[in-house]
Amino acid sequence: MRVEIWSDIACPWCYVGKARFEKALAAFPHHDEVEVVHRSFELDPGRAKGDVQPVITMLTRKYGMSETQAQAGEDNLGAQAAAEGLDYRTRGRDHGNTFDMHRLLHFAKERGRQDELIQILYRANFAEERSVFTEGDVRLVELAVEAGLDADAVREVLADPAAYADEVRADEREAAQLGANGVPFFVLDRKYGVSGAQPAEVFTQALSQAWGERSPLQPVGQDDAEACGPDGCAVPQH
């Protein structure tokens, strides 16, 4: 079974939601047979690469809330993250463009390191003092290497704005087609959708339901047609 997760590194509920989903997945009896794929979704796709501002400033300008309200929201998110065993800095974080991170996540997927990289990017953005936005490619290369990727290969990807750009845009178009206008958004076997950082119990229910309703393959044609198998290939007898 495949679970696809549309998310953004700048999305705190994606950070929390991933932890809740993974709690449910770890307890799921068939977890070894579940493939998890991370898909791209930018919360702020129109932001220029060098446009970085404090999270509180972004929240007040984007949602028209007061600084007090914005900070209260951050404090609540910190508490929610702590409940899932996650570190979360409620003061001093910044916000910026995540397109290059999504490009790197597609590169990491090809190398089998996507889940490692997204978790490291989340930790760096939400829990560490150093910014993932203000230090440019240097910081992203460090984090990618920590995830097990080759530094020179990562630099090549970052130096080429077209590298994996089509893959990111394709994910975003697909999210729109599926009706996802916010993240996190979880799609189970292209049959069930779970929106938001739901409690682990909801993910448990969704996994069980999707697993139980998988459709077995319906054979078409003759069962005895010639084929190759572990013991070799059938040779027609005349």
Secondary structure, 3 states (H helix, E strand, C coil): CEEEEEECCCCHHHHHHHHHHHHHHHHCCCHHHCEEEEEECCCCCCCCCCCCEEHHHHHHHHHCCCHHHHHHHHHHHHHHHHHCCCCCCCCCCEECCCHHHHHHHHHHHHCCCHHHHHHHHHHHHHHCCCCCCCCCHHHHHHHHHHCCCCHHHHHHHHHCCCCCHHHHHHHHHHHHHCCCCCCCEEEECCCEEEECCCCHHHHHHHHHHHHHCCCCCCCCCCCCCCCEECCEECCCCC
